[in-house]
Amino acid sequence: MGTGLPEDSPCLECAGWPPPLASARSVVLLDPVSRSLVHALKYHGWAPLADSLAEAMAALPVPAPPTAPVVPVPTTPARRRMRGYNQAALLAWGVARRRGCACLELLERVGKGSQVGRSPRGREAHMEGAFRRVARGSSLAMEEEVILVDDVLTTGATARRATLALVAGGVRKVHLLTFARALPYGGWR
């Protein structure tokens, strides 16, 4: 999904993002239909739906090398236990399979609860220190790029904090890929 502006136009939404967060792509705007799909995946146990959403995500052009590994945004341990899965990981594995690259769970969530219902400023404060880079048998070189996968891009607080954790662990550039993008200032409700 694009903004309709030329590729080199400045983006006011991402102006405050750290420079290593180089791009963001979403399949759809978060409208009532896409919100229902995301909620079915996240809150109603429709894990098989992730494959169809990942197929659409993998079809998007991402300005990353074809071999760039895919990294899911981790959920909290409590949410993972409750759902039985991390929806971003299901999406990431589906994207990686279709791109023919690795899916690496390089981040872990550090004791933070849900972002739902928080203001943009509240989301940013809540995500401070929410992620930590874990090795899990992978050694990324300093120059490597990764594709960070999540279900929805809302304010960018999660993407910013996850990017900072990845960069602290040696990643040079991050490309965000989500299924849906929430409109700023409320959008559809």
Rosetta silent file (secondary structure, phi, psi, omega in degrees, C-alpha in Angstrom):
SEQUENCE: MGTGLPEDSPCLECAGWPPPLASARSVVLLDPVSRSLVHALKYHGWAPLADSLAEAMAALPVPAPPTAPVVPVPTTPARRRMRGYNQAALLAWGVARRRGCACLELLERVGKGSQVGRSPRGREAHMEGAFRRVARGSSLAMEEEVILVDDVLTTGATARRATLALVAGGVRKVHLLTFARALPYGGWR
SCORE:     score description
SCORE:     0.000 S_00000001
   1 L     0.000  130.646  179.488    0.000    0.000    0.000 S_00000001
   2 L  -112.541  175.119 -179.890    1.462    3.345   -0.930 S_00000001
   3 L   -90.880  -13.275 -174.897    0.725    6.925   -0.071 S_00000001
   4 L    89.094   -4.910  178.277    0.254    8.021   -3.662 S_00000001
   5 L   -91.032  158.610  175.036    3.276   10.306   -3.313 S_00000001
   6 L   -57.282  150.276 -175.086    6.495    9.898   -5.299 S_00000001
   7 L   -53.949  -34.436 -176.812    8.854    7.307   -3.789 S_00000001
   8 L   -92.239    8.404  178.509   11.363    9.944   -2.614 S_00000001
   9 L   -72.450  142.951  178.451    8.746   12.159   -0.925 S_00000001
  10 L   -69.541  143.413  178.967    9.173   12.652    2.827 S_00000001
  11 L  -103.936  119.334 -179.246    6.727   10.770    5.014 S_00000001
  12 L   -70.764  -29.407  179.563    5.380   12.794    7.916 S_00000001
  13 L   -67.821  -34.504 -175.330    4.210    9.656    9.741 S_00000001
  14 L  -105.889   12.754 -178.162    7.684    8.117    9.801 S_00000001
  15 L   -59.591  -31.692 -178.659    9.716   11.316   10.251 S_00000001
  16 L   -91.994    7.178 -178.724   10.530   10.404   13.874 S_00000001
  17 L   -76.049  150.837  176.270   11.582    6.841   13.116 S_00000001
  18 L   -65.250  142.433 -177.442   15.194    5.792   13.707 S_00000001
  19 L   -52.399  -33.797  178.568   17.178    5.869   10.423 S_00000001
  20 L   -64.733  -19.226  175.381   17.746    2.076   10.408 S_00000001
  21 E   -81.796   86.811 -165.127   13.961    1.626   10.053 S_00000001
  22 E   -81.495  -26.643 -178.105   14.300    2.165    6.321 S_00000001
  23 E  -157.474  160.801  175.741   10.868    1.282    4.945 S_00000001
  24 E  -143.290  130.812  178.703    7.359    0.212    5.845 S_00000001
  25 E  -131.838  139.843  176.442    4.899   -1.628    3.634 S_00000001
  26 E  -134.126  148.468 -179.401    1.337   -2.755    4.387 S_00000001
  27 E   -73.234  -46.931 -174.165   -1.104   -4.726    2.278 S_00000001
  28 E  -138.939  162.598  167.484   -4.266   -2.829    3.263 S_00000001
  29 E   -76.688  148.049  178.220   -5.563    0.019    5.351 S_00000001
  30 L   -76.247   99.070  177.561   -7.116   -1.116    8.610 S_00000001
  31 L  -116.051 -177.047 -177.780  -10.806   -0.849    7.757 S_00000001
  32 H   -57.948  -36.647 -179.266  -13.728   -2.856    9.164 S_00000001
  33 H   -70.785  -50.202 -179.246  -13.016   -5.870    6.919 S_00000001
  34 H   -66.813  -33.684  176.142   -9.269   -6.047    7.538 S_00000001
  35 H   -61.151  -40.762  178.060   -9.844   -5.374   11.244 S_00000001
  36 H   -62.836  -40.146  178.030  -12.147   -8.419   11.331 S_00000001
  37 H   -63.938  -46.951 -179.795   -9.445  -10.543    9.692 S_00000001
  38 H   -63.095  -42.710  179.995   -6.782   -9.381   12.150 S_00000001
  39 H   -65.776  -36.736  177.438   -9.107   -9.911   15.117 S_00000001
  40 H   -62.406  -41.043  178.939   -9.998  -13.409   13.900 S_00000001
  41 H   -69.142  -46.885 -173.566   -6.289  -14.239   13.769 S_00000001
  42 H   -78.745  -40.603 -167.439   -5.341  -12.559   17.059 S_00000001
  43 H  -116.643  -10.249 -174.792   -8.324  -13.095   19.316 S_00000001
  44 L  -121.691   13.443  172.968  -10.484  -15.884   17.900 S_00000001
  45 L    74.816   17.623 -179.431   -8.017  -18.686   17.218 S_00000001
  46 L   -86.709   58.034 -178.665   -8.120  -18.564   13.425 S_00000001
  47 L   -56.144  -37.677  179.705   -4.427  -19.416   13.067 S_00000001
  48 L   -61.274  -20.500  177.761   -4.866  -20.925    9.553 S_00000001
  49 H   -62.740  -26.222 -178.836   -5.890  -17.465    8.339 S_00000001
  50 H   -56.489  -33.876 -177.610   -2.254  -16.382    8.742 S_00000001
  51 H   -64.166  -42.296  178.819   -1.293  -18.266    5.585 S_00000001
  52 H   -68.061  -40.669  178.817   -3.606  -16.197    3.355 S_00000001
  53 H   -65.926  -40.657  178.837   -2.530  -12.929    4.975 S_00000001
  54 H   -64.308  -35.280  178.087    1.144  -13.922    4.617 S_00000001
  55 H   -61.138  -45.206  178.336    0.589  -14.685    0.939 S_00000001
  56 H   -65.711  -38.864  179.872   -0.652  -11.138    0.360 S_00000001
  57 H   -65.641  -43.077 -177.871    2.212   -9.709    2.431 S_00000001
  58 H   -65.557  -22.503 -179.784    4.861  -11.702    0.549 S_00000001
  59 L   -77.468  -15.248  179.863    3.548  -10.304   -2.752 S_00000001
  60 L   -73.254  140.740  173.606    4.433   -6.742   -1.718 S_00000001
  61 L   -74.125  125.740  177.776    7.701   -5.322   -3.020 S_00000001
  62 L  -117.571  128.015 -177.579   10.039   -4.752   -0.077 S_00000001
  63 L   -76.215   55.904  179.005   13.282   -2.818   -0.723 S_00000001
  64 L  -126.483  155.495  176.108   15.391   -5.491    0.955 S_00000001
  65 L   -57.310  147.581 -179.124   17.731   -8.066   -0.539 S_00000001
  66 L   -56.890  -27.165 -178.789   15.896  -11.261   -1.600 S_00000001
  67 L   -92.774    2.235 -179.468   17.813  -13.214    1.042 S_00000001
  68 L   -58.490  127.646  179.821   17.047  -10.796    3.900 S_00000001
  69 L   -68.647  154.093  178.649   15.731  -12.856    6.821 S_00000001
  70 E   -99.744  133.253 -177.441   12.230  -12.289    8.144 S_00000001
  71 E  -124.625  118.942  177.479   11.908  -11.474   11.855 S_00000001
  72 E   -77.888  147.886  170.358    8.545  -11.598   13.654 S_00000001
  73 L   -74.748  125.185 -178.340    7.617   -9.064   16.307 S_00000001
  74 L   -76.193  152.816  172.955    7.289  -11.144   19.476 S_00000001
  75 L   -99.916  174.275  178.120    4.217  -11.101   21.651 S_00000001
  76 L   -72.257  152.980  176.784    4.234  -11.313   25.423 S_00000001
  77 H   -56.590  -37.074 -179.706    4.597  -14.776   26.976 S_00000001
  78 H   -64.790  -43.105  178.638    1.119  -14.402   28.509 S_00000001
  79 H   -65.520  -39.555  179.878   -0.478  -13.641   25.120 S_00000001
  80 H   -63.630  -42.333  177.772    1.368  -16.530   23.499 S_00000001
  81 H   -63.808  -43.300 -177.818    0.110  -18.924   26.196 S_00000001
  82 H   -64.312  -45.703 -177.370   -3.431  -17.572   25.879 S_00000001
  83 H   -82.291  -30.244 -173.773   -3.544  -17.769   22.048 S_00000001
  84 L    89.694   -0.067  179.819   -1.317  -20.783   21.639 S_00000001
  85 L  -166.291  165.570  171.740    0.746  -18.911   19.048 S_00000001
  86 L  -104.312  116.410 -176.225    2.238  -15.562   18.117 S_00000001
  87 H   -60.924  -35.636  178.713    0.270  -14.209   15.152 S_00000001
  88 H   -66.872  -35.106  177.873    3.257  -12.190   13.889 S_00000001
  89 H   -67.456  -41.242  176.875    5.396  -15.346   13.903 S_00000001
  90 H   -59.961  -43.751  177.774    2.777  -17.220   11.851 S_00000001
  91 H   -63.280  -45.053 -177.718    2.767  -14.351    9.344 S_00000001
  92 H   -62.137  -43.626  179.379    6.574  -14.172    9.312 S_00000001
  93 H   -62.902  -39.666  178.136    6.982  -17.899    8.664 S_00000001
  94 H   -66.318  -40.556  177.458    4.500  -17.674    5.779 S_00000001
  95 H   -65.102  -46.532 -178.663    6.272  -14.653    4.274 S_00000001
  96 H   -60.770  -42.986  179.874    9.700  -16.283    4.640 S_00000001
  97 H   -60.217  -43.411 -178.647    8.514  -19.504    3.003 S_00000001
  98 H   -72.631  -31.275  177.950    7.154  -17.602    0.019 S_00000001
  99 H   -83.017  -13.427 -179.054   10.257  -15.399   -0.277 S_00000001
 100 L    71.966   35.662 -179.943   12.545  -18.406    0.045 S_00000001
 101 L  -129.691  176.780 -178.559   14.481  -16.925    2.951 S_00000001
 102 L   -78.100  151.540  169.195   15.022  -17.648    6.636 S_00000001
 103 E  -114.902  118.725 -175.633   12.637  -16.724    9.419 S_00000001
 104 L  -119.938  122.742  176.851   14.603  -15.862   12.546 S_00000001
 105 L   -86.878   84.896 -173.462   13.021  -15.172   15.925 S_00000001
 106 L   -91.961   -8.936 -177.650   15.692  -12.681   16.982 S_00000001
 107 E  -120.973  152.669  168.606   13.645  -10.709   19.511 S_00000001
 108 E  -129.696  150.119  179.794   11.859  -11.473   22.729 S_00000001
 109 E   -85.407  134.706 -177.711    9.241   -9.398   24.474 S_00000001
 110 L  -108.532   95.928  170.648   10.220   -8.193   27.919 S_00000001
 111 L    41.985   40.833  176.489    7.208   -8.098   30.264 S_00000001
 112 L  -114.819  141.886  179.885    4.989   -5.551   28.556 S_00000001
 113 L   -84.398 -159.610 -174.208    1.238   -5.953   28.135 S_00000001
 114 L   -71.404  152.085  175.185   -1.060   -4.996   25.287 S_00000001
 115 L   -91.681  -14.062 -174.028   -0.916   -1.753   23.315 S_00000001
 116 L   -55.811  130.811  176.218   -4.665   -1.835   22.602 S_00000001
 117 L    85.128   -2.096 -179.940   -6.457    1.331   23.684 S_00000001
 118 L   -87.355  147.981  175.570   -3.330    3.387   24.381 S_00000001
 119 L   -69.886  164.413  177.198   -2.806    6.849   22.920 S_00000001
 120 H   -54.550  -44.232  178.961    0.122    7.368   20.500 S_00000001
 121 H   -66.767  -38.655  178.086    2.193    8.909   23.310 S_00000001
 122 H   -66.187  -36.715  177.313    1.124    6.142   25.678 S_00000001
 123 H   -63.754  -43.846 -178.822    2.118    3.488   23.136 S_00000001
 124 H   -62.799  -46.880 -179.702    5.580    4.995   22.763 S_00000001
 125 H   -64.769  -39.833 -178.473    6.153    5.158   26.527 S_00000001
 126 H   -64.022  -32.928 -175.676    4.752    1.652   27.004 S_00000001
 127 H   -84.633   -6.815  177.616    7.150    0.158   24.443 S_00000001
 128 L   -54.506  119.822  177.963   10.289    1.595   26.072 S_00000001
 129 L    70.059   18.875 -175.442   12.534   -1.407   26.717 S_00000001
 130 L   -77.425  -16.835 -176.503    9.892   -3.882   25.526 S_00000001
 131 E  -124.704  149.975  175.792   12.239   -5.896   23.292 S_00000001
 132 E  -137.377  138.247  178.507   15.540   -7.659   23.722 S_00000001
 133 E   -76.701  133.496  175.887   17.677   -9.238   20.997 S_00000001
 134 L  -120.668  149.471 -175.223   18.281  -12.951   21.481 S_00000001
 135 L   -77.236  -55.334 -177.602   20.873  -15.052   19.682 S_00000001
 136 L    44.585   43.108  173.426   19.062  -18.372   19.188 S_00000001
 137 L    79.789    6.378 -178.750   21.923  -19.721   17.118 S_00000001
 138 L  -112.830  139.174  174.892   22.057  -16.877   14.597 S_00000001
 139 L  -124.657   98.089  178.536   24.922  -14.490   14.054 S_00000001
 140 L   -82.536  137.304  176.752   23.894  -11.581   11.857 S_00000001
 141 L   -75.957  159.933 -177.592   26.652   -9.426   10.479 S_00000001
 142 L   -58.404  -31.573 -174.779   26.573   -5.685   11.099 S_00000001
 143 L   -87.261   -2.070 -174.583   25.636   -4.922    7.493 S_00000001
 144 L   -71.740  151.653  175.264   22.648   -7.243    7.262 S_00000001
 145 E  -111.177  149.299  176.408   19.103   -6.162    6.589 S_00000001
 146 E  -132.200  160.442  173.506   16.001   -7.831    7.968 S_00000001
 147 E  -108.491  113.698  179.826   12.275   -7.700    7.283 S_00000001
 148 E   -88.477  125.470 -175.233   10.372   -7.115   10.524 S_00000001
 149 E  -113.891  133.557  173.628    6.862   -8.604   10.365 S_00000001
 150 E  -143.660  169.583 -179.187    3.801   -7.653   12.400 S_00000001
 151 E   -79.400  -44.177 -175.954    0.059   -7.812   11.843 S_00000001
 152 E  -135.809  138.700  169.804   -0.791   -4.093   12.111 S_00000001
 153 E  -100.503  116.226 -179.202    1.151   -0.838   11.991 S_00000001
 154 L  -105.744  -79.847  179.590   -0.655    1.633   14.228 S_00000001
 155 L  -102.266  -16.075 -176.686    1.611    4.395   15.568 S_00000001
 156 L    94.104   -2.579 -178.249    4.972    2.799   14.790 S_00000001
 157 H   -60.778  -44.074  179.665    5.963    2.561   18.479 S_00000001
 158 H   -63.737  -46.722 -179.102    6.399   -1.213   18.305 S_00000001
 159 H   -61.592  -41.883  179.359    8.375   -1.023   15.058 S_00000001
 160 H   -61.646  -48.579 -176.766   10.650    1.707   16.435 S_00000001
 161 H   -69.078  -38.053  177.204   11.454   -0.176   19.630 S_00000001
 162 H   -65.817  -40.062  177.608   11.916   -3.509   17.871 S_00000001
 163 H   -60.689  -45.795 -179.751   14.229   -1.815   15.350 S_00000001
 164 H   -60.831  -38.504  178.027   16.354   -0.330   18.127 S_00000001
 165 H   -67.476  -39.785  177.922   16.706   -3.767   19.744 S_00000001
 166 H   -65.374  -43.370  179.442   17.699   -5.330   16.413 S_00000001
 167 H   -63.361  -40.635  178.012   20.230   -2.574   15.718 S_00000001
 168 H   -61.894  -25.104  178.267   21.718   -3.000   19.203 S_00000001
 169 L   -92.671    4.117  174.302   22.208   -6.646   18.238 S_00000001
 170 L   113.140   -5.413  178.585   24.048   -5.842   15.002 S_00000001
 171 L   -74.646  140.328 -177.439   21.381   -5.408   12.319 S_00000001
 172 L   -92.485  -38.329 -174.467   22.074   -2.477    9.996 S_00000001
 173 E  -144.391  139.938 -178.106   18.710   -1.891    8.309 S_00000001
 174 E  -123.262  135.448  175.150   15.108   -2.905    9.035 S_00000001
 175 E  -117.484  120.774 -178.707   12.177   -3.037    6.610 S_00000001
 176 E   -86.702  135.130  176.869    8.748   -3.263    8.258 S_00000001
 177 E  -132.677  120.410  178.932    6.082   -5.428    6.636 S_00000001
 178 E  -128.988  160.560  174.317    2.552   -5.584    8.040 S_00000001
 179 E   -72.463  -47.491 -174.975   -0.789   -6.861    6.831 S_00000001
 180 E  -127.286  154.736  176.526   -2.672   -3.675    7.765 S_00000001
 181 E  -123.382  118.414  176.776   -1.918   -0.023    8.420 S_00000001
 182 L   -73.638  139.353  176.494   -4.147    1.897   10.817 S_00000001
 183 L   -70.989  141.706  176.153   -4.939    5.396    9.688 S_00000001
 184 H   -66.247  154.359  176.181   -3.509    8.124   11.898 S_00000001
 185 H    65.640   33.143  172.451   -5.952   10.076   14.026 S_00000001
 186 H   101.579  -51.097 -179.504   -8.497    7.300   14.351 S_00000001
 187 L    55.255 -140.621  176.951   -9.477    6.462   10.783 S_00000001
 188 L   -71.122  146.365  176.309  -12.217    3.870   10.621 S_00000001
 189 L  -127.695    0.000    0.000  -13.707    2.773   13.920 S_00000001
